[in-house]
Amino acid sequence: MKIGRPPSPVRTGLPLVNELAQAIRKDARKQTDILAAAGLSVNVFQFWKRGTHAPTLTSLAALAQVLGYRITLQPEESSDEQS
């Protein structure tokens, strides 16, 4: 981190990347160890967080699994109830 500059906020349009970043921060393991276990580099993850590169679903699923999560598909909630 550079002196005099606050850390950059996560700037991505992908809420899932933000959620995974939070899970990494809460985990007791080192970020590098978590990412390596998922087959990812720190640079790749930083690109995701900045929004300069888009992750593949396979990579997201691998990272989620290392963190003890799984990615699921849920239907959107609608304002109209359907019978």
Residue, then its C-alpha position, 0 to 999 in steps of 0.5 A: m500500500k502506498i503512503g497517503r493513499p487509501p486502499s482502492p475499493v472493490r470496483t466491479g459490477l459482479p456482486l459475487v466477486n465482492e462476496l467472495a472478497q469478503a469471505i477471503r477477508k474473514d478467512a483465517r488463511k492467507q489470501t495467497d493460499i486460498l487463491a492458490a488452492a483454487g488454482l488462481s493467482v493474486n493478480v487474476f483476483q485483483f483484475w476481477k475486483r477492479g472489473t478489468h477482467a471477468p471471471t469464468l464460472t468454473s473459476l468462481a465455483a473453484l474459489a467458492q468451494v475452497l472457501g466452503y461455499r457453492i454457487t447456486l442458481q435461484p429464481e428472481e423474486s417477482s412482485d407478481e405471485q404466480s400460482 
